[in-house]
Amino acid sequence: MSPRGTGHEGLLGFRALTFDVVGTLIDFEAGIVECVRRVAGPDGSKRSDEEILRAFGAAEEEQQQRTPAMPFTQMLDPISARLAAHLGLPALDGRGAPSPLRLSIAAWPAFPDAREALAALHRRFRLVAVTNADNAAARAMSSTLGDPFDDVVTAEDVGVNKPDPQVFAYCQGRLGTLDIARSEVLHVAQSQYHDIGVARQLGYATCWIERRRGRAGSGATPSPRTVTAPDHHFGTLAELAAAVEEAPAPER
């Protein structure tokens, strides 16, 4: 039986789950809002959470076009300057040093369901982080999540950011050394812009964790040109873990 099927019965046919980290497992929107309000002081309180997040998403999209090979971690410095300009706030950059946003990464919280769900999924699958962060930030976020990953692929490793297909090719090269085929991989992500669209185009099965379900807009994530229909669709990682537990074993 192919891992892809109707409903979620095909979930146990996969051998590896690859994960976007920022926005899927780590609540970077909460981290961004907290940092902006703390650094900007009273001026930051004049903007709503959604205003801050929309401005961040616009600034990231502009920076992504300018520096597609720069890891997201380093992008946070020029993004911070653009974010302040968009919001009419005092400078949020580091004035030649790492920006407060970049320095705040280690404090960005995991989503409440992430650690437990990852632990449950790890009992059945190989877990691989595929992130636009650099290696240092990836280590910090992995620690926040309880170090659940068997492997971690970063933009620093690959030399480009998602949605560049090279990131997925690099990851698949590593999985291939374990004889894990593309058809045995499920890519799990929140971002339609960075992950779901390109992964589906490359032939991967996809699982959209729609963290902003019920909320308008795409928040701090750049908006995709089109929304790609995923193979599996949940609002939380806990829902995915529950579906895996309830899924029937694949036919042999």
Residue, then its C-alpha position, 0 to 999 in steps of 0.5 A: m500500500s502506498p503511504r498516500g491514501t484516503g484520510h489518514e490511514g497511510l500515515l504508518g507507511f512512512r519511515a521518516l518525518t521531516f519537520d520545519v521547526v520555526g512556526t511549526l514546533i517553535d512559536f516564533e510569533a510569540g517570540i517576535v511579539e514579546c521581543v518587539r514589545r520589550v525592546a520598543g517599550p511604550d511605542g511597541s504597545k501602540r501596535s497590535d500583535e497582528e500588526i507586528l506579525r504582518a510587518f515581520g512577514a512582509a520584511e522577511e519576504e523582502q529579505q528572502q528575495r534579497t539574500p536567499a542564501m542567508p540563514f534565517t538567523q542572520m536575516l533577523d538583523p536586516i529584518s529587524a531594521r525593516l520591521a521597525a521602519h514598517l511599524g514606525l518604531p525606534a530601531l530594533d536592530g543591533r547597531g552593528a551587533p546581533s539584533p535583539l530578535r536574533l538574540s532572543i531565539a533561545a527564548w522562543p517557546a515551543f508550542p505547548d503540544a510540541r515536546e509530547a507529540l514529538a516524543a510520541l512520533h519518535r517512537r514510530f519514525r525517524l525525525v529530521a529537522v529541516t530549518n532555515a536557521d543556522n546551526a547554533a540556532a538549530r541547536a538552541m531550538s532543538s534543546t527547547l524541544g527536548d532534543p527529539f531529532d535523529d538528524v538536523v539539516t540547516a540553511e547553514d549546511v545547505g547554503v540556501n533557504k527553503p523554499d529552494p528545492q536544494v534544501f530538500a535534495y540535501c536532506q533526501g541525500r542524507l536519508g538516502t544513505l539509510d535507504i529511506a526513499r522519497s515515498e517514505v518521507l512525510h514533510v510536516a510544516q506550518s509554512q505554505y510559503h517555505d515548505i508545503g508548496v515546494a515539497r509537494q511539487l518535488g513529490y513529497a507527501t506533505c502534512w500541513i500543521e495549520r497553526r493559525r487555523g481560525r485566524a486571518g492572514s499568514g501572520a509572521t510568515p510570508s503569504p504564498r501565491t497559492v495555498t497548496a492542498p496537503d496530503h494530511h492537514f491538522g491544526t496542531l502537532a498533537e492532532l497528527a500524533a493522535a492520528v498516527e496512534e489511531a491509523p491502521a497498519p499498512e497492508r503488506 
